[in-house]
Amino acid sequence: MNALRDQVGNQISNAFTGFDDMIQNSSTVLGHGLDSFDQAVTLSNTIANPFCDILIAICILIEIAQVASKVDVIKWEHGLKLLVKMVFAKLCINIVPHLLLACYLQAGKWIDDLGNMTIGSDVMNLGSTANDQISGLLTKVKSFWAIIGLFLSVFIVVLAIKICGLVVSVMAFGRMFELYVYVVISPLPCAFLPLGNGDGTGFSHLTAKFFRGFGAVCLQGVMMLICLKIFGLLMSAAVNTAIQAGVKATEAANAPASAYTVAVGDLCFALLLACIVLVMSLVKCGGWAKSVLDVG
């Protein structure tokens, strides 16, 4: 029976402390630098850049055709505008990696500053705090059938907590993948810069939307870390309330044996609630960032 109880305790402990580790790793990934930025730029120069000159030429021809359809005579002003836009497009292709890097470094500075701030309880130890309390409660569970019932009741909850931690890590790493993809394809949206209003003026909304999209991904990392900080501030109260309720229920002089298993189950469900809230808020961060920068 002791072996079975230890097994149940180990499963809960692995899930709780594993969740803390996942959160810690996710926070580290969010503040991670673009170490392979030069390789991404090299890949961009190999894959995307060869098509950019062709795209610029096609965009200029489209602009000339649109201007010709609106005016009887193409004046030299139209040609000058198209030439300026072509030069800007070529210049933008050459400097866009550095612009993106500057944007990311600014977001990285905000993330570092947030990471050094302490707001409320430490989110990285929320699972460990609950696990310490559960470890004490499990030692009071003596009945074989009580241990079996506890295992059956918290098995799905423990699995869900592990999945939540995994989802948080996947979102953090997925953001880094998205940043590198933006860097690799960055010359292509810039090649569409000459497309304007059809009269030789204006610039393509595709290029502006691309930069806003990259800025949204950078801002998404900042918002995700803010959510982690708020998570530690708000949800630690719910977990601590469950801990206090469990302690109060089991410290009574005539507390039944089932009170310990109920307290363990309540703590597991409290942490699961916190995990679900965190995952939902992190999923929404991408939409929030896009709405701030008006990315359709």
Legacy VTK file of the C-alpha trace (Angstrom):
# vtk DataFile Version 3.0
C-alpha trace
ASCII
DATASET POLYDATA
POINTS 296 float
0.000 0.000 0.000
2.843 2.370 0.780
4.293 1.735 -2.667
0.959 2.573 -4.306
0.619 5.727 -2.240
4.146 6.749 -3.152
3.340 6.130 -6.807
0.297 8.397 -6.626
2.352 11.035 -4.844
5.102 10.829 -7.460
2.616 11.266 -10.295
1.152 14.367 -8.677
4.592 15.708 -7.788
5.920 15.204 -11.319
2.924 16.995 -12.795
3.117 19.951 -10.396
6.868 20.482 -10.459
6.909 19.725 -14.182
4.415 22.509 -14.724
6.727 24.906 -12.873
9.635 23.792 -15.056
7.587 24.301 -18.226
6.670 27.838 -17.135
10.302 28.601 -16.313
11.465 27.300 -19.696
8.746 29.247 -21.489
9.772 32.474 -19.774
13.377 31.820 -20.777
12.375 31.178 -24.400
10.305 34.368 -24.545
13.346 36.416 -23.552
15.724 34.413 -25.726
17.722 36.317 -28.312
17.766 35.607 -32.022
21.031 33.672 -31.831
20.618 32.292 -35.346
19.639 35.641 -36.857
22.629 35.709 -39.227
21.780 32.223 -40.483
18.171 33.307 -41.033
19.354 36.322 -43.042
21.628 34.079 -45.103
18.706 31.762 -45.773
16.608 34.767 -46.751
19.265 35.971 -49.180
19.387 32.512 -50.733
15.647 31.845 -50.977
13.757 35.125 -51.118
16.134 37.740 -52.523
16.548 36.193 -56.021
12.838 36.745 -56.691
12.661 40.254 -55.297
14.080 42.088 -58.325
11.573 40.283 -60.544
8.725 41.199 -58.188
9.786 44.837 -58.126
9.856 44.925 -61.938
6.397 43.342 -62.109
5.027 45.840 -59.569
6.489 48.762 -61.551
4.919 47.450 -64.750
1.559 47.124 -62.998
1.859 50.675 -61.742
2.743 51.959 -65.234
-0.259 50.128 -66.676
-2.569 51.580 -64.039
-1.243 55.093 -64.585
-1.603 54.743 -68.362
-5.227 53.665 -67.945
-6.039 56.806 -65.954
-4.157 59.525 -67.869
-3.802 60.319 -71.540
-0.111 61.150 -71.354
2.398 59.744 -68.892
4.364 62.741 -67.630
7.862 62.775 -66.300
6.465 63.260 -62.770
4.891 59.834 -62.988
8.191 58.307 -64.065
10.026 60.053 -61.246
7.536 58.761 -58.669
7.874 55.218 -59.964
11.672 55.501 -59.940
11.661 56.738 -56.342
9.371 53.896 -55.281
11.601 51.356 -57.018
14.665 52.739 -55.197
12.797 52.649 -51.881
11.758 49.050 -52.504
15.326 47.984 -53.246
16.619 49.864 -50.205
13.913 48.336 -48.012
14.909 44.823 -49.122
18.502 45.475 -48.102
17.786 46.967 -44.671
14.635 45.054 -43.638
16.541 42.404 -41.575
18.136 45.156 -39.504
14.766 46.863 -38.986
13.248 43.605 -37.804
16.173 42.944 -35.480
15.843 46.417 -33.958
12.127 45.821 -33.373
12.813 42.466 -31.726
15.601 43.854 -29.529
13.259 46.541 -28.211
10.623 43.927 -27.389
13.369 41.788 -25.836
14.349 44.682 -23.571
10.755 44.998 -22.372
10.649 41.241 -21.728
13.899 41.372 -19.756
12.604 44.263 -17.670
9.381 42.392 -16.954
11.326 39.240 -16.102
13.300 41.117 -13.444
10.140 42.439 -11.794
8.519 40.629 -8.873
4.734 40.950 -8.825
2.837 39.058 -6.153
3.724 35.394 -5.701
6.323 33.730 -7.834
4.533 31.936 -10.653
7.499 29.599 -11.080
6.835 27.949 -7.696
3.053 27.704 -7.740
3.030 23.979 -8.481
5.756 23.269 -5.942
3.825 25.150 -3.268
0.744 23.019 -3.868
2.850 19.861 -4.060
4.430 20.489 -0.656
0.981 20.624 0.908
-0.220 17.513 -0.940
2.827 15.545 0.181
1.843 16.129 3.789
-1.794 15.178 3.170
-0.911 11.947 1.353
0.954 10.613 4.374
-2.358 10.691 6.272
-4.136 8.504 3.699
-3.988 4.959 5.156
-6.755 3.050 3.395
-5.946 1.034 0.281
-9.277 1.805 -1.332
-8.914 5.493 -0.486
-5.619 5.548 -2.386
-7.225 3.762 -5.353
-10.127 6.216 -5.360
-7.740 9.154 -5.128
-5.700 7.849 -8.050
-8.787 7.417 -10.211
-10.123 10.881 -9.337
-6.933 12.855 -9.969
-5.433 10.865 -12.855
-7.169 12.917 -15.561
-6.500 16.139 -13.645
-2.784 15.394 -13.362
-2.625 14.523 -17.061
-4.421 17.771 -17.947
-1.933 19.792 -15.892
0.944 18.184 -17.783
-0.750 18.967 -21.090
-1.288 22.600 -20.051
2.406 22.978 -19.260
3.270 21.430 -22.609
0.910 23.789 -24.443
2.516 26.808 -22.765
5.971 25.655 -23.894
4.742 24.965 -27.430
3.324 28.496 -27.707
6.599 30.014 -26.495
8.690 28.020 -28.970
6.112 28.563 -31.710
6.533 32.319 -31.346
10.280 31.966 -31.919
9.650 29.890 -35.047
7.269 32.562 -36.297
9.872 35.275 -35.761
12.462 33.370 -37.800
9.958 32.739 -40.596
9.239 36.468 -40.718
12.951 37.192 -41.033
13.467 34.646 -43.824
10.574 35.896 -45.990
10.998 39.582 -45.130
12.349 40.668 -48.574
9.227 39.420 -50.378
6.681 41.830 -48.811
9.155 44.668 -49.321
9.324 43.867 -53.031
5.627 44.795 -53.320
6.346 48.278 -51.974
5.907 50.038 -55.378
2.255 48.995 -55.624
0.308 52.105 -54.702
-2.908 53.870 -55.581
-2.678 53.268 -59.311
-1.720 56.860 -60.127
1.957 56.618 -59.234
1.457 57.677 -55.628
1.245 55.743 -52.391
2.889 52.517 -51.313
1.660 48.965 -50.916
-0.401 48.127 -47.853
1.126 44.625 -47.975
4.508 45.945 -46.847
2.996 47.970 -44.015
0.899 44.993 -42.939
3.998 42.797 -42.876
5.834 45.161 -40.534
2.769 45.442 -38.297
2.508 41.652 -38.267
6.130 41.245 -37.173
5.638 43.921 -34.535
2.569 42.032 -33.299
4.593 38.827 -32.883
7.217 40.752 -30.906
4.509 42.379 -28.789
2.904 38.971 -28.295
5.963 37.835 -26.341
5.691 40.880 -24.083
2.002 40.185 -23.477
2.669 36.511 -22.770
5.163 37.416 -20.054
2.689 39.955 -18.645
0.121 37.137 -18.477
2.620 34.969 -16.596
3.152 37.767 -14.086
-0.581 38.380 -13.674
-1.096 34.624 -13.388
1.216 34.523 -10.393
-0.586 37.518 -8.897
-4.169 36.287 -9.306
-4.191 32.504 -9.452
-1.838 32.019 -6.509
-4.678 33.385 -4.360
-7.013 30.626 -5.617
-4.422 27.927 -4.961
-3.594 29.305 -1.516
-7.308 29.405 -0.685
-7.584 25.725 -1.602
-4.531 24.960 0.535
-5.975 26.783 3.546
-9.344 25.059 3.096
-7.643 21.678 2.956
-5.603 22.385 6.071
-8.676 23.561 7.954
-10.690 20.490 6.942
-7.979 18.031 7.969
-6.938 19.708 11.200
-10.326 19.221 12.803
-10.255 16.824 15.737
-12.917 14.548 14.266
-11.820 14.856 10.622
-12.804 11.707 8.666
-10.223 9.794 6.655
-11.893 10.914 3.438
-11.107 14.551 4.297
-7.483 14.028 3.268
-8.323 12.597 -0.146
-10.893 15.352 -0.708
-8.295 17.999 0.190
-5.787 16.484 -2.252
-8.411 16.393 -5.014
-9.436 20.007 -4.357
-5.811 21.146 -4.582
-5.322 19.321 -7.871
-8.471 20.873 -9.326
-7.437 24.336 -8.082
-4.103 24.071 -9.884
-5.844 22.730 -12.993
-8.120 25.771 -12.950
-5.077 28.020 -12.753
-3.413 26.147 -15.633
-6.472 26.441 -17.880
-6.783 30.163 -17.180
-3.107 30.643 -18.029
-3.354 28.685 -21.292
-6.464 30.589 -22.399
-4.850 33.956 -21.683
-1.656 33.012 -23.546
-3.676 31.826 -26.544
-5.399 35.218 -26.661
-2.112 37.149 -26.559
-1.602 36.841 -30.313
-5.041 38.315 -31.029
-4.515 41.081 -28.482
-1.194 42.061 -30.034
-2.692 42.111 -33.537
-5.619 44.249 -32.379
-3.241 46.761 -30.785
-1.305 47.151 -34.052
-4.421 46.819 -36.257
-3.259 43.720 -38.089
-6.183 42.235 -40.013
LINES 1 297
296 0 1 2 3 4 5 6 7 8 9 10 11 12 13 14 15 16 17 18 19 20 21 22 23 24 25 26 27 28 29 30 31 32 33 34 35 36 37 38 39 40 41 42 43 44 45 46 47 48 49 50 51 52 53 54 55 56 57 58 59 60 61 62 63 64 65 66 67 68 69 70 71 72 73 74 75 76 77 78 79 80 81 82 83 84 85 86 87 88 89 90 91 92 93 94 95 96 97 98 99 100 101 102 103 104 105 106 107 108 109 110 111 112 113 114 115 116 117 118 119 120 121 122 123 124 125 126 127 128 129 130 131 132 133 134 135 136 137 138 139 140 141 142 143 144 145 146 147 148 149 150 151 152 153 154 155 156 157 158 159 160 161 162 163 164 165 166 167 168 169 170 171 172 173 174 175 176 177 178 179 180 181 182 183 184 185 186 187 188 189 190 191 192 193 194 195 196 197 198 199 200 201 202 203 204 205 206 207 208 209 210 211 212 213 214 215 216 217 218 219 220 221 222 223 224 225 226 227 228 229 230 231 232 233 234 235 236 237 238 239 240 241 242 243 244 245 246 247 248 249 250 251 252 253 254 255 256 257 258 259 260 261 262 263 264 265 266 267 268 269 270 271 272 273 274 275 276 277 278 279 280 281 282 283 284 285 286 287 288 289 290 291 292 293 294 295
